């Protein structure tokens, strides 16, 4: 048995058909047909199936009356067919016709030249020799001539098929034409039990309010009876709105991982194509697939790509593919027959440009605002992103959370990654606190440029400029406390100062004015020390002008302008070419902005003149060390002469400490009452 099986294996190995695995392709049919046509024309061409005659040979055959028929082709060539009786002659037997059409019948070709002379010669010979051949004329084109005529059209059709296949997302297989007819199909990625997403709500730090809203949608899909028993209906959709990098897409990933239902994910730009009607077709196909797998969730990222307000800035005119796609989306979300158990979740950072019909209740029932994280949320985000890092014990995440106001979740992730790279660049075994500080400095200010050429005079000016910022901010109550000052060039700036601003929900006028005064401290220091100013305060002037303009024209904090705001929260004012106030009011606004800035500039000069000695000492230390910290300012100026306001967390801690005392009093009184009752 073993020998027989071994022989069978050898025979199978030697089998030549086993060595090739042929896979059928529809294009082989086209190739076979094309080869047959070429072979047919090649074998039946007049040049293979005929023998050319000279003038004397033609006259000899003609005078012998052996010609049955003369066929004139294209007015320049004559094809001669020999009579069947004459074909038995010896001179014709040697030249048999290999043609597949008339095998055995010899055919000759004679190139006569001028047609009129040839016809006259034939007529004369026919009369003189009493010949009985027939004459006929025809027009023929060769296969190559026809192919060359149709070649441009074949090329254009092939090019069109190629581009259609590329745009439809497929490049091979799948039958004739590939995926040409799938261009209107949805491009959404389906995540179900076969392709489960591992992200969960535990991976999303902060965003407590947004998580609660989204978790309720997930809970509804898992336990619908809990809500429908009370008469509630499933929400049609929820839209996540917020600045870039705050975690909108991450929240959607967590929904996909937690919902345990089919999850369709795609971008708003996936609907738009160069062909008319493709976007609407893809919307229909998407909701058809989602309805077939209901209950399900559709996530559309960057929905502003198709959800912009209709009828505005339509310069092209005619048919607008984006508007057609939006109309179809509106119909699918809330129209006739939309009773399917499908929830749509969308994300955008441009909610102001969305169409009102899209964000109304019944389509997107909930607008979930995903804001920038506060200090506590930043601490939680740091905890998530430092897990894969090998950190030293000196890393203070609470301090890092305080020092990164305005950072989004994506920025914090970038800080953690940059800190690891900084530590690796310095060949450290662990990531230290200093590496995190360097990472924050690099992200905020840019890369250090220690090799930048700066003259001693410029270096001194920069030192006094930065020392002016530090001095004025230290002497103002509402200015942000200083963290670090440096004169090392970083990015586009020649020097920089880092502050730790308080996270306020509302800002008072005095607080804004103190910040403006501290910002102008750099230019004021140049004026006090050198009696000249430079162009180094461009960024400061830009910031101050923006703040002063906000005081006057946005927040209504100016006495002369009054309680009026010219701010348009809808964002539609950007499309208007006229200002919402008169020319006289514009002149007044400009005057008030200038007054506010000049007043704070003079205020900064007065502070620096009063503390000129400390300013000089601080600048000299800065020139020597290049970087100074808060401790250096305390040694020169002493402690800040302002009481620090208690934060919300400190108030909570104090209240928690006081509660046990109150409870102990109550317990003592209850014990006294119990003792009295027992004595009675």
Secondary structure, DSSP 8 states (H G I E B T S, - for coil): -HHHHHHHHHHHHH-GGGS------THHHHHHHHHHHHHHHHHTSHHHH-EE--HHHHHHHHHTT-EEEEEEETTTEEEEEE-TTGGGSHHHHTS----SSSTT--EEEEE-S-HHHHHHHHHHHHHHHT---EEEEE----HHHHHHHHHHHHHHHHHHHHHHHHHTT--S-SSTTTTGGGTTS---EEESSSS-----GGG--S-HHHHHHHHHHHHHHH-THHHHTTT-----EEEEE-STTSSHHHHHHHHHHHH-SEEEEEEGGGG--SSTTHHHHHHHHHHHHHHHT-SEEEEEESGGGT-B-TTSS--S-S--HHHHHHHHHHHHHSSTT--S-EEEEEEES-GGGB-HHHHSTTTS-EEEE-----HHHHHHHHHHHTTTS-B-TT--HHHHHHH-TT--HHHHHHHHHHHHHHHHHTT-SSB-HHHHHHHHHHHHH--B-TT----HHHHHHHHHHHHHHHHHHHH-SSS-EEEEEE-S-BTTBS-EEEEE----SS--HHHHHHHHHHHTHHHHHHHHHHS---GGGHHHHHHHHHHHHHHHHTS---TTT-S-----TTSGGGG-SS-SS-HHHHHHHHHHHHHHHHHHHHHHHHHHHHTHHHHHHHHHHHHHHSEEEHHHHHHHH-S-SS-----HHHHHHHHHHHHHHHHHHHHHHHHHHHHHHHH-
